[in-house]
Amino acid sequence: MSEQNNTEMTFQIQRIYTKDISFEAPNAPHVFQKDWQPEVKLDLDTASSQLADDVYEVVLRVTVTASLGEETAFLCEVQQGGIF
């Protein structure tokens, strides 16, 4: 029988941090005085870059947009980063 090489890949979290946070309510307070039935859109995205040998930064981007018809009630964007 031949032996199988069972090499496990692992990673270690070195740092977790917030890169950017943004909140906008461009039509406040008027948009909140209307009948509140917003359409909510959620976008997720990731990006990665190599910082050194076997060291990577990974960034998760989350964008939430709430709209009432053509008006934007609010827009929230967060970028959470980590070094692995």
Stockholm file with secondary structure:
# STOCKHOLM 1.0

chainA/1-84         MSEQNNTEMTFQIQRIYTKDISFEAPNAPHVFQKDWQPEVKLDLDTASSQLADDVYEVVLRVTVTASLGEETAFLCEVQQGGIF
#=GR chainA/1-84 SS CCCCCCCCCCCCCCEEEEEEEEEECTTTTGGGGSCCCCEEEEEEEEEEEEEETTEEEEEEEEEEEEEETTEEEEEEEEEEEEEC
#=GC SS_cons        CCCCCCCCCCCCCCEEEEEEEEEECTTTTGGGGSCCCCEEEEEEEEEEEEEETTEEEEEEEEEEEEEETTEEEEEEEEEEEEEC
//
